[in-house]
Amino acid sequence: MLKPLRPDHVLVFSVFVAASSGLAYELVSAALASYLLGDSVLQFSTVIGCYLFAMGIGSHLSRFVKDADLLRAFLEIELLIALVGGLSASLLFLLFGARGLPFRTVLYALVFVIGMLVGSEIPLVMRLLDARKAETRLALGDMLSRVLTFDYLGALLVSLLFPLLLAPHLGMARTALLFGLLNAGVALYTLYAFRDVLPQRRGILLRAVLVLTVLIAALLASPRLTAWSEQRLYGDEIVYAETSAYQRVVLTRWRDDLRLYLNGELQFSTRDEYRYHEALVHPALQDSSARSVLVLGGGDGLAVREVLKHASVREVTVVDLDPVVTRLFAQHPELVALNRGALSDPRVQVVNADAGRWLEDQDRRFDVILIDLPDPTNFALGKLYSVPFYRLLARRLNDNALVAIQATSPYYAPHAYWCIEASLREAGLATWPYHVNVPSFGEWGFLLAGRATRQYSPPQRYDVATRYLDALTTAELFRFAPDLPRPAVEPNQLDTQALVRYYERDWRNTMR
């Protein structure tokens, strides 16, 4: 039978829990904000900054706790962290689903409260240990090193577990609730360990049981709550939802229209996706006699469906980061019917990897490269639209090869669109800008690029079946009306990431 921990060991272990749970709540809040609001760099930066500032405030306020009330204050704070932190993600889901409520205000208020409570814990623990130094026989330096060691170990553990295990398998709401239960459990065990020195503990015990009951009930109801919140958010029936290691994947249905959302951003609607994918693929492949094709992104297999219409194609390599997406579109019956089983075609190889790193490790060249990546909403994506990336891409092109790139909207985000074009030219590539109207997105932009010596003319005909493209519509793709001017922009370099700033500013101005 295991011996119960000594009271001072319980206090040190509570620091481990405080550090791990505090970081977990911080990561959940930042990840959830990036899922729901976009711009992950901004969300993580502001959440972390607010949390650390609040910890400083909490540390300062802890000095006002009287020595006689240290243990009681520590227990009450631990229970508050359990309740507020544990329910934080569930509350944020509910608020975001109910449009019009102050989501950002509540987000930062929760982060601030949790940070302040967590920040007050370590000073309280240090004072409790100092009060017991006659028993523990620890000098101040030894106590401090022990407390900080467990503090940093807890942070390390959660920083590894969160992206690898907790977020992809439990999701945000259940991860927060799990750590809330851990905080409440520590409070209960501390109450037991100090039962001989804490009179009138009945009230704390009742509150601890109440907090545990609320958290367990919320954990059991969490799947329904998340589903209800997302249902309100998307409006249409949700037929599939999963949190991968990289993003929130949601598939909705309205009548005969299936829609894919990644982190809340629409990726396609089955009613008009053919316009987008025909425009991405066929201007590059017609007349190219391409045998080898590389698709970066495009894990839905819809671009590959169009590629496989061309008889000359012998091999297609799809590099998509998220195995959840490629598995979904290779197995879900309706989605397999939509992409016509493209991802299971023997000519197709699917690789789950970062596009940039994969290209760096290759020495193969391709006849056509199609880039169907999400918009450059953050620096991680922005690097895949940068001058160094396009220089790397150019080395993977056969002499007469073409690259086709989805490049956001030249109407809604003109600075971002032309920044991508400028980045291609800065990398030494010739460019041919074009655009298409996709009802679900509006006016959408693409770019063709090739070696500087490459000549290109829009196709006058197509040898494959198309629903939208013909000679007339193709000619219109490459014409830009006067209300789509080319603004002055700088290329997207890795150290400046001008594209992400252009993109954020353009779309923010559109929403006004």
C-alpha positions in Angstrom: 0.0 0.0 0.0 1.3 3.4 -1.0 2.2 5.8 1.8 0.4 9.2 1.7 2.6 12.1 0.6 4.1 14.3 3.3 2.4 17.7 3.4 5.4 19.5 2.1 5.6 17.1 -0.8 2.0 17.7 -1.5 2.7 21.4 -1.7 5.6 20.9 -4.1 3.5 18.6 -6.3 0.8 21.2 -6.4 3.3 23.5 -8.1 3.8 20.9 -10.7 0.0 20.8 -11.2 -0.3 24.5 -11.2 2.3 25.0 -13.9 1.0 22.2 -16.1 -2.7 23.2 -15.8 -1.9 26.9 -16.2 0.0 26.3 -19.4 -2.8 23.9 -20.6 -5.5 26.6 -20.1 -3.2 29.1 -21.8 -2.7 26.8 -24.8 -6.4 25.9 -25.0 -7.4 29.5 -25.0 -4.8 30.5 -27.7 -5.6 27.5 -29.9 -9.3 28.0 -29.6 -9.0 31.7 -30.5 -6.8 30.8 -33.5 -9.4 28.2 -34.6 -12.3 30.6 -34.3 -10.8 34.0 -35.1 -7.9 33.0 -37.4 -4.4 34.6 -37.4 -2.8 32.1 -35.0 0.3 34.3 -34.4 -1.7 37.2 -33.2 -3.9 35.0 -31.0 -1.0 33.1 -29.3 1.0 36.3 -28.8 -1.8 38.3 -27.2 -3.1 35.4 -25.1 0.4 34.6 -23.8 1.1 38.2 -23.1 -2.1 38.7 -21.2 -1.6 35.5 -19.2 2.0 36.4 -18.2 1.0 39.9 -17.2 -1.9 38.5 -15.1 0.5 36.1 -13.4 2.6 39.1 -12.3 -0.5 40.8 -10.9 -1.5 37.6 -9.1 2.0 37.2 -7.6 1.9 40.8 -6.3 -1.6 40.4 -4.8 -0.6 37.3 -2.9 1.5 39.4 -0.6 -1.8 40.7 1.0 -2.7 37.2 2.2 -2.1 36.9 5.9 0.2 34.1 7.2 -2.7 32.6 9.2 -4.8 32.3 6.0 -2.1 30.9 3.6 -3.4 27.3 3.5 -7.1 28.3 3.2 -6.3 30.9 0.5 -4.2 28.3 -1.5 -7.1 25.8 -1.4 -9.7 28.4 -2.4 -7.5 29.5 -5.3 -6.9 26.0 -6.5 -10.7 25.4 -6.6 -11.2 28.6 -8.4 -8.6 27.7 -11.0 -10.3 24.3 -11.4 -13.7 25.8 -12.0 -12.8 28.8 -14.2 -10.0 27.1 -16.1 -11.9 23.8 -16.5 -15.0 25.5 -17.9 -13.1 28.1 -20.0 -13.1 26.3 -23.3 -16.7 25.2 -23.0 -17.8 28.8 -22.3 -15.8 30.2 -25.2 -17.4 27.6 -27.5 -20.9 28.6 -26.3 -20.2 32.3 -26.7 -18.8 32.0 -30.2 -21.8 30.0 -31.3 -24.1 32.7 -29.9 -23.2 35.4 -32.4 -23.2 39.0 -31.2 -21.8 38.3 -27.7 -18.4 39.8 -26.8 -16.2 36.8 -27.5 -12.9 38.6 -27.4 -13.7 40.4 -24.2 -14.7 37.1 -22.4 -11.6 35.4 -23.9 -9.1 37.9 -22.4 -11.1 38.2 -19.2 -10.8 34.4 -18.7 -7.1 34.4 -19.6 -6.5 37.2 -17.2 -8.4 35.7 -14.3 -6.7 32.3 -14.8 -3.3 33.9 -15.1 -3.8 35.9 -11.9 -4.9 32.9 -9.9 -2.1 30.7 -11.2 0.4 33.5 -10.6 -0.6 33.8 -6.9 -0.1 30.1 -6.2 3.7 29.8 -6.3 4.3 32.7 -3.8 1.7 31.1 -1.5 3.4 27.7 -1.7 6.7 29.3 -1.0 5.4 31.0 2.1 3.7 27.8 3.3 7.0 25.9 2.8 8.9 28.6 4.6 6.4 28.4 7.5 7.2 24.6 7.7 11.0 24.9 7.3 11.5 23.6 10.8 9.9 20.3 9.8 11.2 20.1 6.2 14.7 21.4 7.2 15.0 23.0 3.8 16.9 26.3 3.3 15.2 29.0 1.2 17.5 28.3 -1.8 16.7 24.6 -1.6 12.9 25.3 -1.4 13.1 27.7 -4.3 15.1 25.3 -6.6 12.7 22.5 -5.8 9.6 24.6 -6.5 10.9 26.0 -9.7 12.1 22.6 -10.9 8.6 21.2 -10.6 7.2 24.4 -12.1 9.3 24.0 -15.3 8.8 20.2 -15.5 5.0 20.7 -15.5 5.3 23.3 -18.3 7.5 21.0 -20.3 5.2 18.0 -19.9 2.1 19.9 -21.1 3.9 21.6 -24.0 4.7 18.2 -25.3 1.4 16.5 -24.5 -0.9 19.2 -25.8 -0.1 19.1 -29.6 0.7 15.4 -29.7 -2.0 13.8 -27.6 -4.5 16.2 -25.8 -5.6 18.5 -28.6 -6.0 15.9 -31.4 -7.6 13.2 -29.2 -9.6 15.1 -26.5 -10.2 18.4 -28.1 -10.1 21.8 -26.5 -13.1 21.6 -24.2 -12.3 18.2 -22.7 -8.6 19.0 -22.3 -9.5 22.1 -20.2 -12.0 20.0 -18.1 -9.4 17.3 -17.6 -7.0 19.8 -16.1 -9.8 21.4 -14.0 -10.4 18.0 -12.5 -6.7 17.7 -11.8 -6.7 21.0 -10.0 -9.8 20.0 -7.9 -8.2 16.7 -7.1 -5.0 18.4 -5.8 -7.1 20.7 -3.7 -8.9 17.7 -2.1 -5.7 15.8 -1.5 -4.1 18.9 0.0 -7.1 19.3 2.3 -6.6 15.7 3.4 -2.8 16.1 3.9 -3.4 19.1 6.1 -6.4 17.8 7.9 -4.7 18.1 11.3 -3.8 21.7 10.9 -6.8 23.2 9.2 -9.9 23.5 11.4 -13.3 24.2 10.0 -12.5 22.7 6.7 -16.1 21.5 6.1 -17.0 24.5 3.9 -13.9 24.0 1.7 -14.7 20.2 1.4 -18.2 21.0 0.2 -17.0 23.5 -2.3 -14.4 21.0 -3.6 -17.1 18.3 -4.1 -19.4 20.8 -5.8 -16.6 21.9 -8.2 -15.8 18.2 -9.0 -19.4 17.5 -9.6 -19.8 20.5 -12.0 -16.6 19.5 -13.9 -17.6 15.9 -14.2 -21.1 16.8 -15.5 -19.5 19.3 -18.0 -17.1 16.6 -19.1 -19.9 14.1 -19.8 -21.9 16.8 -21.6 -18.9 18.2 -23.5 -19.5 16.4 -26.9 -23.1 17.6 -27.0 -22.1 21.1 -26.0 -19.4 21.4 -28.7 -21.7 20.0 -31.3 -24.5 22.4 -30.3 -22.1 25.4 -30.5 -20.7 24.4 -33.9 -24.2 23.9 -35.2 -25.1 27.4 -34.3 -21.8 28.7 -35.7 -22.1 27.0 -39.1 -25.9 27.1 -39.4 -26.1 24.0 -41.6 -26.1 20.4 -40.3 -22.7 19.2 -39.2 -22.1 15.7 -40.7 -18.4 15.4 -39.6 -16.2 17.2 -37.1 -12.7 16.3 -35.9 -9.8 18.2 -34.3 -6.5 17.1 -35.9 -3.1 18.0 -34.7 -3.2 20.9 -37.1 -6.7 22.2 -37.4 -10.4 21.8 -36.7 -12.0 19.9 -39.6 -15.8 20.4 -40.1 -18.1 19.1 -42.9 -21.6 20.5 -43.2 -24.6 19.8 -45.3 -27.5 21.9 -46.6 -29.7 19.9 -49.0 -27.3 18.7 -51.7 -24.5 21.1 -50.7 -21.6 19.7 -48.7 -19.1 22.3 -47.4 -15.7 21.8 -45.9 -14.4 24.2 -43.2 -10.8 24.2 -41.8 -10.5 26.3 -38.6 -13.9 27.9 -39.4 -12.8 29.0 -42.9 -14.8 27.7 -45.9 -12.6 25.6 -48.3 -15.2 24.6 -50.8 -18.9 24.1 -51.6 -19.9 21.1 -53.7 -22.2 23.4 -55.7 -19.4 25.4 -57.3 -16.1 23.8 -56.4 -15.7 22.7 -60.0 -15.2 26.3 -61.1 -12.3 26.7 -58.7 -10.6 23.4 -59.4 -11.0 23.6 -63.2 -9.4 27.0 -63.1 -6.6 25.8 -60.9 -5.7 22.7 -63.0 -6.6 22.9 -66.7 -4.9 26.2 -67.8 -1.7 24.6 -66.6 -2.2 21.1 -67.9 -3.8 21.7 -71.3 -1.1 21.5 -74.1 1.6 20.6 -71.5 1.6 16.8 -72.1 2.5 16.5 -68.4 3.5 13.1 -67.2 4.4 14.0 -63.6 2.3 16.3 -61.5 2.9 17.6 -57.9 0.0 18.9 -55.8 0.9 20.8 -52.7 -2.1 20.9 -50.4 -5.2 19.6 -52.1 -5.8 16.9 -49.6 -9.5 16.8 -50.6 -8.5 15.2 -53.9 -10.6 17.6 -56.0 -7.7 19.1 -57.9 -6.3 15.5 -58.4 -9.7 14.5 -59.9 -9.2 17.2 -62.6 -5.6 16.2 -63.1 -6.4 12.6 -63.8 -8.7 13.6 -66.7 -5.5 14.2 -68.7 -4.4 11.0 -70.5 -0.7 12.0 -70.5 -0.5 12.0 -66.7 1.4 9.0 -65.3 2.1 10.0 -61.7 0.6 12.4 -59.2 2.2 13.2 -55.9 0.0 14.9 -53.3 1.7 16.5 -50.3 -0.8 17.5 -47.7 0.1 18.2 -44.0 -3.0 16.7 -42.4 -3.6 13.0 -42.5 -7.1 13.6 -41.1 -8.1 15.4 -44.2 -6.6 13.0 -46.7 -8.1 10.0 -44.8 -11.5 11.6 -44.8 -11.5 12.3 -48.5 -10.2 8.8 -49.3 -12.8 7.0 -47.1 -16.0 9.0 -46.7 -18.4 7.6 -49.3 -19.9 11.0 -50.4 -16.5 12.6 -50.6 -15.0 9.7 -52.5 -17.9 10.1 -55.0 -17.1 13.8 -55.2 -13.4 13.4 -56.0 -14.2 10.2 -58.0 -11.8 8.1 -55.9 -8.9 10.2 -57.0 -6.8 9.6 -53.8 -7.0 5.9 -54.3 -6.0 5.9 -58.0 -2.9 3.8 -58.6 -1.2 6.8 -60.2 -1.5 8.9 -57.1 0.8 8.9 -54.1 -0.3 10.7 -51.0 2.3 12.1 -48.6 1.5 13.7 -45.3 4.2 16.2 -44.7 5.0 19.9 -44.6 5.2 21.1 -48.2 8.3 23.2 -47.7 10.3 20.5 -45.9 9.2 17.9 -48.4 10.5 20.0 -51.3 13.8 20.6 -49.6 14.3 16.8 -49.2 13.5 16.1 -52.9 15.6 16.2 -56.0 12.8 15.2 -58.4 11.5 17.5 -61.1 7.9 17.8 -62.3 6.1 18.8 -65.4 3.3 20.7 -63.5 3.1 21.8 -59.9 -0.3 22.8 -58.5 -0.3 24.7 -55.2 -3.7 24.5 -53.4 -2.7 25.7 -50.0 -4.9 27.6 -47.5 -4.7 31.4 -47.6 -1.7 33.0 -45.9 -3.5 33.8 -42.7 -0.4 33.3 -40.5 3.4 33.1 -40.7 3.5 29.3 -40.9 1.5 29.5 -44.1 3.1 32.7 -45.3 6.5 31.0 -45.6 4.9 28.8 -48.3 4.2 32.0 -50.4 7.6 33.5 -49.9 10.5 34.3 -52.3 12.8 31.6 -50.8 10.0 29.0 -51.2 9.4 29.9 -54.8 13.1 29.7 -55.6 13.1 26.2 -54.1 10.0 25.5 -56.2 11.7 26.7 -59.4 14.4 24.1 -58.9 11.8 21.3 -59.0 10.4 22.4 -62.4 11.3 20.7 -65.7 12.4 23.1 -68.4 9.0 23.8 -69.8 7.0 23.2 -66.6 4.3 25.4 -65.2 3.2 26.2 -61.6 -0.5 27.1 -60.8 -1.1 28.7 -57.5 -4.3 29.7 -55.7 -3.6 33.2 -54.5 -6.6 34.6 -52.6 -8.9 37.2 -54.0 -7.6 40.1 -56.2 -10.8 41.9 -55.5 -11.1 41.5 -51.7 -7.3 41.2 -51.0 -5.5 43.0 -53.8 -2.3 43.7 -52.0 -2.0 40.1 -50.9 -2.7 38.8 -54.4 -0.2 41.0 -56.1 2.3 40.4 -53.3 2.3 36.7 -54.2 2.8 37.6 -57.9 5.7 40.0 -57.0 7.2 37.2 -54.9 7.2 34.8 -57.9 8.8 37.4 -60.1 11.4 38.2 -57.4 12.2 34.4 -57.4 13.0 34.7 -61.2 9.8 33.2 -62.5 7.6 34.6 -65.3 4.0 35.0 -64.2 0.5 35.0 -65.9 -2.2 36.3 -63.4 -5.8 35.2 -63.8 -9.0 35.0 -61.8 -12.4 33.3 -61.7 -15.8 34.0 -60.1 -16.7 31.3 -57.6 -20.1 32.1 -56.1 -19.1 30.7 -52.7 -16.0 32.9 -52.5 -16.6 35.7 -55.0 -13.8 36.8 -57.3 -10.9 34.5 -56.7 -7.3 34.7 -57.9 -4.7 32.3 -59.4 -1.2 32.7 -60.8 0.6 30.7 -63.4 4.3 30.8 -63.3 7.2 29.2 -65.2 10.8 29.8 -66.0 11.7 33.2 -67.4 12.2 31.7 -70.9 8.8 30.0 -70.8 6.1 31.3 -73.2 2.4 30.9 -72.4 -0.9 31.6 -74.1 -4.3 30.7 -72.6 -5.8 27.5 -74.1 -8.2 27.9 -77.1 -9.7 24.5 -76.4 -9.7 21.6 -73.8 -9.2 18.0 -74.6 -11.0 16.9 -71.4 -14.5 17.3 -70.1 -15.2 20.6 -68.3 -18.3 22.1 -66.8 -17.1 25.7 -66.8 -14.1 26.3 -68.8 -14.1 26.8 -72.6 -12.3 29.1 -75.0 -14.4 32.2 -74.1 -14.4 31.7 -70.3 -10.7 31.0 -70.4 -9.9 34.2 -72.3 -11.9 36.1 -69.7 -9.9 34.5 -66.8 -6.7 36.4 -68.0 -8.4 39.8 -68.3 -8.5 42.1 -65.3 -11.2 44.8 -65.2 -10.3 48.4 -64.2 -11.6 47.8 -60.7 -8.9 45.2 -60.2 -5.8 47.4 -60.4 -2.3 46.3 -59.5 -1.2 48.1 -56.3 2.4 48.8 -55.4 3.6 46.0 -53.1 6.8 44.4 -51.9 7.7 40.7 -52.3 7.1 38.4 -49.4 10.4 37.6 -47.7 10.7 35.2 -44.8 12.1 37.9 -42.4 9.4 40.4 -43.1 6.3 38.3 -44.0 4.8 41.3 -45.7 2.1 39.0 -47.3 0.5 38.1 -43.9 0.3 41.8 -43.1 -1.2 42.6 -46.5 -3.7 39.8 -46.2 -4.8 40.7 -42.7 -5.2 44.4 -43.6 -7.1 43.7 -46.9 -9.6 41.4 -45.4 -10.1 43.6 -42.4 -10.9 46.5 -44.7 -13.3 44.4 -46.6 -15.3 43.6 -43.4 -15.8 47.3 -42.5 
